[in-house]
Amino acid sequence: MYYVLNTDRNEGVKLNRDRNWTVLFIGGASGMGKSSVAYELAHFYNVNVMEVDDICQAVKAMTTKEILPAIHYWSTGINWMDIGVSGNVKWLIDVSKEMIPGLKVIVENHIEADVPVIIEGDFIHPEFAVSFENPKVKSIYIYEPDKNQIVQNYLAREGGQLQHFRADTSAEYGDWLVDTCGKLGIKVIESRPWDTVVDRIIESIL
């Protein structure tokens, strides 16, 4: 089955709508556009989206800081601005490591049941994303190289004041993800231009 995506700007480009994956990871730092992309792709492929943030909250509710210290880190009363940008990036990486066992079970369950799903979020460690030998598991990471654009993305999504510190953290974490993905051979897709990002992702995973 073939589908013409965004024909107003890609006239004549036909993309195969058939999936060659069962689990698709969409990783990246906060404010990069992952969720918007994930839901557009879910609509295109007619599959569900699972947000890692929701899984993380469920894991937190069922564990303690002694078991998973990174996931429970903020429960200790530490202010996220006090540990600086690098401290927040380290926390993001540590949480992504602690999430690996839970995410692994979810992926294996979807593979066994042959139920497709898109899993998106900040806490998808690149080393975990490439740990599956099964070709039905694919992964891409979304990246926004402009820190000012990340600030504007937060403003458009949430309103309120400009969140420069949060954008600094996201930019540094995004750079770490891009560097790590490059070493592991994982595809990284820049989020802009916005009007072609979904097309570019689909082409990259065909």
C-alpha positions in Angstrom: 0.0 0.0 0.0 1.3 3.4 -0.9 0.6 6.8 0.6 1.4 10.2 -0.7 2.5 12.3 2.3 2.4 16.1 2.2 1.7 16.3 -1.5 1.5 20.0 -1.4 5.2 20.2 -0.9 6.4 16.8 -2.1 4.4 16.3 -5.2 5.0 13.0 -6.8 6.9 11.5 -3.8 5.3 8.1 -2.9 6.2 6.5 0.4 5.5 2.9 1.4 3.0 2.9 4.3 3.8 -0.7 5.2 5.8 -1.0 8.4 9.1 -2.9 8.5 9.2 -2.5 12.3 7.2 -3.5 15.3 8.8 -1.2 17.9 10.0 2.3 16.9 11.9 4.3 19.4 11.9 8.1 19.0 14.4 9.5 21.4 15.9 13.0 22.0 16.1 15.7 24.6 13.1 17.7 25.8 11.8 20.5 23.6 13.0 18.9 20.3 9.6 18.0 18.9 9.6 14.3 19.7 6.0 14.1 20.9 4.6 16.0 17.9 6.5 13.8 15.5 5.6 10.6 17.4 1.8 11.3 17.2 2.0 12.2 13.5 3.8 9.0 12.8 1.3 7.1 14.9 -1.5 8.5 12.8 0.3 7.7 9.6 1.0 4.1 10.6 -2.2 3.7 12.6 -0.3 2.5 15.7 -0.3 3.6 19.4 2.3 5.8 21.1 3.8 5.0 24.5 5.4 7.8 26.4 8.5 6.9 28.5 7.6 9.7 31.0 4.4 7.8 31.9 6.4 4.6 32.3 8.9 6.4 34.5 6.2 7.7 36.8 4.7 4.2 37.1 8.1 2.8 37.9 8.7 5.6 40.5 5.4 4.8 42.2 6.4 1.1 42.7 10.0 1.5 43.8 12.1 3.4 46.3 15.2 5.6 46.1 17.3 2.7 47.5 16.4 0.7 44.4 16.4 3.4 41.7 18.1 6.5 43.1 18.1 8.5 39.9 14.4 8.1 39.3 13.7 9.2 42.9 16.4 11.9 42.9 14.2 14.9 43.1 12.2 13.4 46.0 15.3 14.1 48.2 14.6 17.8 48.1 17.4 18.8 45.8 16.6 21.9 43.6 17.2 21.1 40.0 18.8 24.5 39.3 21.3 24.0 42.2 23.1 21.1 40.5 23.6 23.1 37.3 23.2 22.1 33.6 25.8 19.3 33.7 24.2 17.9 36.8 20.8 17.8 35.2 22.3 16.1 32.1 24.0 13.5 34.2 20.6 12.9 35.9 18.9 12.4 32.5 21.5 9.9 31.5 21.3 8.0 34.8 17.5 7.8 34.6 17.7 6.5 31.1 20.0 3.7 32.4 17.6 2.8 35.2 14.7 2.6 32.8 16.4 0.0 30.6 15.0 -3.2 32.3 11.4 -2.0 32.3 11.6 -0.8 28.7 13.3 -4.1 27.6 10.3 -6.1 29.0 7.8 -3.8 27.1 9.7 -4.2 23.9 10.0 -8.0 24.2 6.3 -8.2 24.9 5.3 -6.2 21.8 7.7 -8.3 19.7 6.2 -11.5 21.0 2.6 -10.3 20.6 3.4 -8.6 17.2 1.7 -5.5 18.4 3.3 -2.4 16.9 4.0 0.6 19.1 6.0 3.9 19.0 7.9 4.5 22.2 9.0 8.1 22.6 10.8 10.1 25.3 13.8 11.7 26.9 14.9 8.5 28.8 15.8 6.2 25.9 19.5 5.5 26.2 21.1 5.0 22.8 23.0 2.0 23.9 19.7 0.4 24.9 18.1 1.4 21.6 20.7 -0.5 19.6 20.9 -3.5 21.9 18.2 -5.5 20.1 19.3 -7.9 17.3 15.7 -8.1 16.1 15.3 -6.0 12.9 11.7 -5.3 14.0 13.1 -2.8 16.5 14.2 0.5 15.0 15.2 3.8 16.5 15.7 7.4 15.5 16.6 10.5 17.6 15.2 14.0 17.1 17.6 16.9 17.4 17.3 20.7 17.5 20.7 22.4 17.2 19.5 25.9 18.0 19.1 26.6 21.7 17.0 29.7 21.1 14.6 27.6 19.1 14.3 25.2 22.1 13.3 28.2 24.3 10.7 29.1 21.8 9.4 25.5 21.6 8.9 25.5 25.4 7.1 28.9 25.2 4.8 27.7 22.4 4.0 24.5 24.3 3.7 25.7 27.8 3.5 29.5 27.8 4.8 31.5 30.8 8.3 32.8 31.1 11.2 32.0 28.8 13.0 28.9 30.1 16.7 29.5 29.3 18.1 27.2 32.0 15.9 24.3 30.9 16.8 24.9 27.3 20.5 24.9 28.2 20.1 21.5 29.8 18.1 20.2 26.9 20.7 21.5 24.4 23.6 19.9 26.3 21.7 16.6 26.7 20.8 16.7 23.0 24.5 17.2 22.1 25.4 14.2 24.2 22.7 12.1 22.5 23.9 13.2 19.0 27.5 12.3 19.9 26.5 8.9 21.3 24.2 8.1 18.5 27.0 8.9 16.0 29.3 6.4 17.7 26.6 3.8 17.7 25.4 4.4 14.1 21.9 5.5 15.1 20.1 7.9 12.8 19.6 11.5 14.0 17.0 13.6 12.3 17.0 17.4 12.8 13.6 18.7 13.7 13.6 21.5 11.2 12.4 22.2 8.7 9.2 21.2 10.6 7.1 20.6 7.5 9.4 17.8 6.2 10.5 16.1 9.5 7.9 13.4 9.3 8.7 12.7 5.6 12.4 12.5 6.5 11.8 10.1 9.3 9.7 7.8 7.2 12.3 7.8 4.5 15.0 7.0 7.0 13.3 3.9 8.4 12.0 2.4 5.1 
